Amino acid sequence: MNLQNNTENQTKIKRNPLEFLYNRRWKKVLIVIISILLCLALIAVAAFGIMWHSGRKALLDNGSQSMIAPSGYDVDIDEDGVIRHEGKKYIYNENMTSVMIIGVDDEERHKNANGQADALYLMAIDTQSGKVTVIAISRDIMADVNVISEEGNSVGIKKQQLCNAYAYGVDAVNGCENTVEAVSRLLYGVPINTYFSMKWTAISVLNDYVGGVTVPGYDSNWNPTGKMVTIYGKKALDYIQKRSKATIEGNNNRVQRQVDYLKAFANKSIEKTKQDITTPLKLYNRLNKYSCNNLDATRITYLATVFINGGAKLEFVSVPGKVVQGEKYVEMYVDQKALYEIVLDVFYEEVK
């Protein structure tokens, strides 16, 4: 009995050192693996943080404010940018950033290589609250537009349809910058430092990536049917591009369809982004070959977090005005006072 116990003890004594070394080695391996994973996680977090801060800095770099007011409007603006209007004081909301969205018409239909800006939307984003106000801007608005020479130099300002601002550009970048300047001037000096132009053909790509978009239905003459339909591919392109030329309200009616489409598309995109925060980057990569823009991964990363954290509360407003038939083209004249109220409401904060 004692001999058997001694034998077992000797066996344990012989085996224990090996097990100890074996376990010790694997503990070291596990420590190394965990350390590597922690380092990778820290690098990823640091990289995300750098991109987030870089994007925020770029988007909120609004420069100096130079707000103006409509002629004859009862408003006073002091040297500090404080606006006094109807007994109230307003100051620019420093958390605001704006992205100019430009839908470019088929350039083969125009003598100018750039084509025209057929769709104009300004996304005004409150990066603190997450509220997004999409301002629909008619292409037919008569605005002060820089006339650009073939060499790319401004040769003066002319009152004309806003869509021509893009067409004057010697290239896509120049066209976007000229459009941004014209829209900023239209909105009384609101700063715009980010733009994204997109050819119409990209709509089908976007639409199908999110799995189709459900919108109010229209017949072949663009009269509402009262039914909801889910559209795919070229039908999505037709939905936002086509318009009736039988009425001077054809473009305004098209803008309404575009707004309906954007609301539905935005809702689907936001849901996908909540499931996968890289969705905006994936959409951007798919659109890149159809687009001219000064967005980058840092700005997109920052905006994605703003949309998710803030819930992306979208509101749509349109620049108010009157549509008339001009000598050659349809012209829209802005209600300056009503537009000024919109600008104050969207971009400014009341000072108590």
N, C-alpha and C positions, 0 to 999 in steps of 0.2 A: 504493500500500500504506500509506504513512504517512498519506495523506489520509483513507483509510478508517478507520484507527485513531483519528485525531484526531476524526473525526465521531462514532464510537462513544463515545469518552471524553466529548465534549461532551454527548451524549445522556444518558450516565450521570450527568454533573454536574447536568444539568437535572432528572433524575428523582429523584436521591437526596434532595434537601431535602424533596420532597413525601412520599416514602416514610418518611422520618424523622419528619415531622410526623404522618403517618398512624399509624405504629406507636406513636408517643409518646402520641397521643390514646387509642388502644385500651388501651395499658398503664394509663393513668389510669382508664379506664372499668373495667377488670378489677380494679384496686386498690380502687375504690369499691365494686364488687359484692362482692368478697371481704370488705371491711371491714363492709359491711352484714350479710352472712351471719354473720360472726363475732360481731357485736353481737347479732343475733337468737339465735344459739346461746348466748351468754353470758347473755342475758336469760332464755332458757328454762331454762338450768341454775340460774340464780339463783332463778327462780320455783319450780322444783322443790325446790331446797334450802330455801327459806323454808317451803314447804308441808310438807316432810319434818320440819323442826325444829319447826314449829308443831304438827303432828300428834303427834310424839313427846312434846312437852311436855304436851299435853292428855291423852294416853293414860296417861302415867306420873305424872300428878298425883294421887297416891293419898292425900294428906293424912296425918294422924296415924293410926297403927295402934292398934286397940283390941281385940286378940285376946282371946277368952274361951275357956273350956274347959267341957266337959260336967260337970255336977254329980257329985262323987265320983270324978272322974278324977284319976289320979296325975300331975299336971302343975303346974309353977310358972312364972308369967310375971312377970318383974321390970318395973320402971318404964321400962326401955329397950326393952321389947318382946321381950327374949330369953326363949325358951321352954326350960325344962328338963324333959325327959321321958325316963324309963327310962335315966338316965345319959348322955343326949346333950343337946346344946344346939342350938337352931334360931333362925334370924332370918329375917324376911320378905325375900323376894327382890325387890329394888327394880326389877328388870327386868321384873316381871310387870305385865300389864294384863289387864282382864277386860271382855268384852262380853256383856251379858245379851240373849239371843235369846228373844223372846216370840211364840209362835204364837197368834193370837187367833181364837177360835171365832166363827161367824156371829152377829153381834150381834142380828139380828132374832129369834133364838130366846130372847133373854133380856130381862127387864124393864129391866135396867140397860143404858143406851146403849152402854157399853163392851164388853159381852160378857164372856167369861171367858178366862183364859190357859190354853189347852188343851195347849200345848207349852212347856216351859221348858228352855232349854239355856244353860249358862254356858260361854263360850269363854275359857279361861284361857291367855294367850299369854305365853311367855317371849320377849321381844323380842330377847334376846341370842342365844339358841340357835335360835330359830325353832320350838321345840316348842309345839304347841297341844294342850291337853287339854280335850276337850269333856265337860262334866259334865251328864249327863242327870238332870233333876230332875222327879220325878212330880208331876203336878197334884194328886194325891190326898194328898200329904204333909200331915199335920196340923202346922201351924206357927203361930208367933205373928205375927198379921197386924194391921196398923193398921186400925181401923174408922174410916171417914171420913164425916163428915156431908155433907149436900147442899150446904153452903157451902164444902166442901173442907177442913174442919178435922178433925184427928185427935181422936177422942173416946174413945180407949182401945185396948187390944190384946186380941185374942180368939184363942184356939186354934181353928183351923178349916182347911179345905182351902186349900192354897196358891193355887189358881187364883182364889180370891175376892179376892186382893190387887189384881189388875188390875180386877176388876169394881167394887170400891169407888170407883175413881177418878171424879172429876166430869167428867173428859175423858181423852183418850188419854194425854196427857203425865202427868197426875196418876196415872193407872193404872200407867204404866210406872215412875214414881218410887216408887210404893208397892210394886210388885213387887220392884224393885231392893232396897229397904230390907228387905223380908221375906226375900229370898234371902240377902242379906248377913248378916242376923241368924241364919238357918239355918246358914250356913257359918262361924259363930263370929267374925263381924266382918270377913271378907275384904272389902277395898274394891272397889267396882264403880262406875265413873264413866261408863260408856257403855252405852247400851241401844238395841235395835232391835226394835220390835214389828212384826208383819206379819200381815195378814189371810190366812186360808187360801187365798183365791182367787189369791193371788200365786204360789203354788207352780207352777201350770201355766205361768205366764210364765217363771219361772226355769228350770224343767225343759226347756222347749222351746228356750230360748235356747242352752243348752249342747248341744242335739241329742239330747235324751232321756237317760234314766238306766237302767242295767242293774242289776237288784236280784233277790234271791231271790223266787220266785213264790209266790202264795197263791191258794186257791180262793175262791169267793164267801162262804164262812163264815170266812174268814181262817185257814184251816189251811194250813201249808206244803206245797207240792207237790214240793219237792226240785229244782225246775228254776229256771234263771235267765231272766228276761224283761226286755225293754227297754220302758219305759213312757213314754207321752206324754200331754200335755193333762190331761184330767179324771182319767185313771187314776192319774196321779201324785198328784193331790189326794186321791183316795180312799185311796191307799196309805198316806198318812201321817195321814189324818184319821179314817177309819172304824175302828171297834173292835167286837168281839163283846161283847154285854151278857149273854151266857149264863154268864159266869164273872166272878168278882171280879178275876181276873187280866187282864181285857180291856184295861185301860189299860197295864199293864206289857208285855203282848204288843204293843200298838200302839207303845210306846216303843221296843221292840226293832226293829220295822219302820222307825221313824223314824231310828234309829241306822244301820241298814243303808243307808237311803236317803241320809242325810247323808254317810256315808263315800264312797259312789259319786259323789254330786254334787260333793263337795269335790275328789275326784281329777280329775274332768273340768274343774272350774273352775280348779284349779291349773295343769293342762296348758295351758288357754287363756290363763291369766295369764302363763305363761312365754313364750308366743308373742306376747302383746300385753299389756303392763303396764297398759293402760287398762281391761282387762276388769272389775276390781272396780268402777271408776267407772261403766262402762256398765251393769253389773248393778244398781248402786245407783240410777242414773237411771231404769231400767225399773221398779224397785220403789217409787220414791218416793211415788207416788200411793196405794199400798197400805199405806204404813208410817207409823209415828210413831217418830222416833229423834233422837238428838243426835249422830249421826255427821255428818261433813262431808268435803269433798274432802281436807283436810289429814290427817285421821285415816286415811282410806282409802288415801291415797298412802303414808303411813308403813307401814301394815299390809301393803300390797302388796309393798313392798321387803323387809319382814321375812319374808313367806312365800316370796318368790323366793330370797333370800339364804340363808335357813335351811332351805330344802327343804320347809317346811310339814309337819313330822313330826306327824301327827295321832294322838292316842290318845283313846279313848272310855271313860269310866267312868260308872257309875250310882250315885246315892245309895242306899246299902243300907237295907233296912228290911223290915217285915212288913206285909202287906196283910190287912185284916179287913173284915168287913161291919159298918158302923155302923148306928145306928138308922134312918137314911134314905139315907146315901150310903156308898160304899166309902171306907175310910180307910187311910192308910199311916202307920206309925209308924217313924221313923228309928232305925237302930242308931247311936246317938250316938258310941260309941267308934270304930266302924269308919269313920264319916264323918270324925271328927277325924283319923284316920290319913291319910285321903285328902287332907284340907286341908293337913296338914303336908308330905306328899309333893309336892303340886302347887305350893303357894305359898311354901314355906319352904326354906331351905338349912341344911344342918347346919354348925355352927361347929366347926372342929377345934381 
